[in-house]
Amino acid sequence: MIHVVGGGIAGLAAAYRLQQHGHEATVLEASDDLGGLAATYSTAGDDVEKFYHHLSKSEETIVEVAEELGLGDRVEWLVGKNAYYVDGVVHPLDTLPQIAAYPHLSLYDTFRLGLLTLEIDVRGGRPRLDTYDDLETFEDVPIKEFLLSHTTRGVYENFFEPLLDAKFGDRKEDVSAAWLLGRIKFRGERDLRRGEILGYLRGGFAVLIDALVDAVGREHVETGTRAVDLGTAGGAVDSITVETDDGVETRETDGVVVATMPNVLESLTGYACDIDFQGAVCAVVTMDDPLTETYWLNVAHDAPFGALIEHTNFVPPERYGGDHLCYIASYVQSRDEDVWQMDDTALEETWLTHVEEMFPTFDRSSVREFRVARNPRAAPVYERGYLEMVVPYDLSGDVADGVYYAGMASRAQYPERSLNGGVVAGFECADLIADAD
């Protein structure tokens, strides 16, 4: 029996793949909810994720899994409209005319930004198409230094810097250029007549989580079961101790896949990961009316949040009983920050007051529900030297034979975290276990 610690998508994917290889696998989830960051709320229609999610065209493995599980017809590729809120104005940035009309970049700035997004390096006056192929080349390059060299000061100060402030706060100077280039490669294909093409599952990602649980077998997925210790003998893991409402129990095991944040890995094995994580505070606001016509609105404004993501400008509101759903999201670098310290009532008052300032026609009485999710480790800080801190899949040399890692600090989640990365990490560990047979 292989035990998988963590019932998020990485853990479920690992168990699913292990069973395909002929191994028995049991998933141990400490909380009462499965799905990790893809856990959901109920609505008047389909469930919706507590933290916003979509797929990019580059996320192929998760789409293949959906097809294997009979969900291929549920994967939809929809237009996700993007815009930038600057100086009280929503600037759409989807079509070529809209991008050209953006007033905070000169024509030359726009030209250099466009070439970067197409991964064309024109420094020295000679276009090169291979400069950005190897991300590791830029692993130790500060993101500001990179942008000033590969675009213009106007692009950095008037386009990227506000986004970096919102994403990384006072850690922005630490971020690697490899992260930015990876994000450019990662994002979905763009239809310059309509907008970015992004994926979603009809019914939400809960449909995929449920299908994985069914494939693994619900009898093999235990919630409310916290792994608290691993035992070893002869240099190999041979037991796992769990804590439930019924008490503490030690079970024999043939191997363990830790598919959680690295702090859990450290508590179980002593393996320390130096990667810093940032927290996230995310509200799902249920409204009678839409706020804008945009799906993803980046906010360059004195507001305590970095983005407004109107889910029902991406997925039709009819899927949610006609309600309009909007995420308000903020990353947190320290738990001392006000946005983390506020209770839900104070957060609702603060955030909706800022929305009213940004959109004078916004009617707060249209808000019928304001649900807040918090996660202290929602995403890594992709600082320079990140690859040196990645936790290997196979921890036989560092911990004990039979111990594997598929969590957020794995190689599959570089240079950008994703649901697809979780599936890949789970599969990598399962394949290593199968190869070791």
Buried (B, 14 or more C-beta within 10 A) or exposed (E): EBBBBBBBBBBBBBBBBBBBBEBEBBBBBBBEBBBBBBBBBEBBBBBBBBBBBBBBBEBEBBBEBBEEBEBEEBBEBBBBBBBBBBEEEBBBBBBEEBBEEBEBBEEEBBBBBBBBEEBBBBEEEEEEEEBBEEBEEBBBBBBBEBBBEBBBEBBBBBBBBBBBEBBBBEBBEBBBBBBBBBBBBBBBEBEEEEBBBBBBBEBBBBBBBBBBBEBBBEEBBBBBBBBBBBBBEEEEBBBBBBBBEEEEEEBEBBBBBBBBBBBBBBBBBEBEBEBBBBBBBBBBBBBEEBBBEBBBBBBBBEBBBBBBBBBBBBBEBEBBEEBBBBBBBBBBBEEEBEBBEBEEEEBBEBBBEBBEEBBEEBEEEBBEBBBBBBBBBBBBBBBBEBBEBBBBBBBBEEBBBBBBBBBBBBBBBBBBBBBBBBBBBBBBBBBBBBEEE
